[in-house]
């Protein structure tokens, strides 16, 4: 059995629960798999990568509704949006495994760990939608901003590590405490249960961003690149979203951002 081949198979799965379960199983049994140098060639879904369910309907991010978490429907929309981010994050981690060759075994094992933990997060959020809010994943429209950057960086592993985990996913480190604050103010049982789920997600997302930081710097050293200046070049080249304060500096430091990087964020 070959690990990158299996990661691509899981990436192609369209059923969310099947994909989440398969991602967790692949991480659990990773030691049983060999790791090939060449990326596997498999028939891809007619809709392309990643495999995804018919719902949710995908729209441009400006066309996705935002509602106040003060209402049950607004909290359902919010938690659905986060669940969609976590579902996409499973795909992002699996794509990092199958697409890029010639990396140390630990790279592939790290991203399988990320995929498994994102699958756990997705399941927690989906269960919350079902049990507390009377909805399910797919009930509201969603957007594909994370996957769009994944496609743009498909040919450059350095850009992928720079702009997906340590840029787009790191935004979650900044946003989560603000979301939790709003939910605590609502203080209903479902809102407080959501805060507890977000505690788990935030703690583990720090580790995911740290993995992105580690491999970005590893690649920069291998390729003779200066990490901080090259990062700024990549954000311009790939038109990465402009990050706005407030920043969760404590979480970002824990994830491996340097003081110089934090100072640069405040200036852009």
C-alpha positions, 0 to 999 in steps of 0.5 A, a space after each residue: 500500500 502506498 500512502 500518497 496514492 491513498 491520500 489522493 483516493 481519499 481526496 477524491 471522495 465526495 461524501 463528507 463523513 466517508 472522507 472524514 473517516 478515511 482521513 482519520 483511518 489513513 493517519 492511524 495506519 500511516 506506518 503501514 504505507 510506503 511513500 512513493 517519490 512520484 505523485 500517483 496518477 488516478 482517474 479524477 472526479 468529473 467535477 475535478 478535485 477535491 471530491 465534494 458533495 452536491 451541497 452546499 451550493 458554492 458561491 463567491 465569498 461576497 455572495 455568502 450571507 452573514 448573520 448575527 449570532 444573536 439568533 439561532 439561525 445566525 449561529 447555524 449559519 456561522 457554525 456551518 461556515 466554520 464546518 465548511 472551512 474544516 471540510 476544506 482543510 481536510 482536502 488541503 492537507 490531503 492535497 499537500 500529501 499526494 501532490 508534492 514529491 521528494 519530501 521527508 517522510 515526516 512531511 507526509 506524516 505531519 500533513 496526515 495528522 493535520 487531515 485527521 484533526 481537521 476531520 475531527 473538527 468537521 465531525 464536531 461541528 457537523 454534530 453540533 449543527 445537527 444536535 443543537 441547531 436543527 441543521 446539517 452540513 450543506 444546508 447553507 451556501 458556502 465559498 471556496 476561498 481556501 481551495 482557490 489558493 490551493 489551486 493557485 499554488 499547485 505547482 510550487 510547494 514553497 508557495 503552498 506552505 507560505 500561503 495556505 497554512 501560514 496565511 489563510 489558515 493562520 487567519 483562524 487563529 486571529 478570528 476564533 477568539 473574536 467569534 468565541 467572545 460573541 458566542 459567550 455574550 449570547 450565552 445560550 447552551 448551544 452558543 457555549 457548547 460552540 465555544 468549547 468546540 472552538 477551544 479544541 479547534 484553536 488549540 489544534 490549529 496552532 499546531 497545524 500552522 506550526 507545521 506549515 511554518 516548519 516546512 516553509 522554513 525547511 524548504 527556504 533553507 533547502 532552496 537558499 531563500 530568505 524566509 521573511 523577504 520571500 514570503 512578502 514576495 509570494 503574497 504579492 505574486 499570488 495575490 494573497 488576501 491582505 491580513 487585517 488586525 487584530 492579530 492573535 499574537 500569542 497564538 501566532 508566536 506559539 505557531 512559530 511566527 517571529 517577532 519580525 513577522 508579527 511586526 510586518 503584519 502590523 505594517 501591511 
